[in-house]
């Protein structure tokens, strides 16, 4: 009775930043999570430098995300 094909559900990472590869989004989130972890560790070890952890984590996540996005775009360009 229902001739419509089942609709494709989009994942949460698909809606987060359209046009950015999922691998780049994951790298950014992992950098953020790692930075938060390092910040917690530094808050006990060296409270004066605890915010360095989040800064380093975010910076590494951004670098990894940029590298993965560029690599994905190059692969897309060469595959066409």
Secondary structure, 3 states (H helix, E strand, C coil): CCCCCCCCCCCHHHHHCCCCCHHHHHHHHHHHHHHHHHHHHHHHHCHHHHHHHHHHHHHHHHHHHHHHHHHHHHHHHHHC
